Amino acid sequence: MTKADLVDVISQGTGLTKVETQAVVDGFLATISYALQQGERVDLRGFGNFKVVRRQARTARNPSTNQAVHVPAHLAAVFKPSKDLKEFINRDHKVDGDK
């Protein structure tokens, strides 16, 4: 699902115009992005949480040349789904090996 698809679905469900819905979605995403930039954690109860973690510097390999590449330390945004979201996703789905 793309952002445009998301705007379409929300627009149909709320009765807002696509332009209004686009503004709301953009504002929502900008707010989350700004909070993460400030080092805050964003908790969406029943959905999950976003936070920023520090990744240590490391040596990786370029798979096409097999050369070692230095990856500097950096910050990364991570998402952890809630228990409710995990259960919702797995509801009515059987994974190979399940009975």
N, C-alpha and C positions, 0 to 999 in steps of 0.2 A: 504494500500500500504506500503510495507516495503522499506528499503533503497535499497535493491537489485533490487526490482521492479522499483524504481525510476531511478537507474543507467541504467537498461535495456531500459526504455522509452527514457531517455535523449540520450543514446548511439545511439539508432535507429534514433532519430530525428536530431542528429548533425553529424552523420557519424564518430564520435570519437570511439576509441576502448573502451571496457568495462573497461579496466585497466586505461586508460586516464580519462574516465568519473568518475570512482571511486575516483581517485585522486582529481578531481575538486570538487566533492560532499563532500569528506572528508575535503578538504581545506575550502570550504564554511562553513561547520558546525563548524569547529575549529575556524574560524574567528568570527562567531557569538558567540560561547561559550566564547572566550577570551574577546570580547567586553563586554559581560554581566558580566564576572568575574571582569572586571575593573570598573563596575558600569555604563557603557555607555548604551544608548538606541540605538536599531537597528531599523531603519525605512526602510521598503521595500515598496516604493510607489505603490499603487494599490493592495497590498497584506495584509499588516498590520505591526504592530510593536511589538518588544520584549523589555521588560524592567525587571529590578529587583525591587521587592518590599519587604519591611520588614514586616513579619508577627509577630504580638505580641504573647507573651507567653499566653497559655490558658490551661484550663482543658477540657479534652475530655473524652469520655467513650469508653471502650473496649466493642464492641457489643456482644461478646461471653460470657464475664464474668460480664458485667455491672459495672466493677470497674472503678473508676476515674483514669485517666492517665494524668500526667503533660506533656504538649507539650511545649518545650522551644521556645523562640523567634528564628526566623531563616529568612534567605533570600530565596525568591522563584522567579523563572523566570515565567513571565506571557506573554501571547500573546493576542493582541487585533486585531481582523481582521479589515481591512479597509471597508469602505462603499461599494467600488467596489466589493470586495470579497463577502461580504454578499449578494449583489444584484445578482452576478453571481451564487452563490450557490442556491439562491431561484428562479432564472429564470426558468420558465416552470414547477415549482413544486407547487402543491396545497397542503396546509396543511389542516387537518381536520377542518371543520367549514368554510373554504373559499368558496366563490361562484365562 
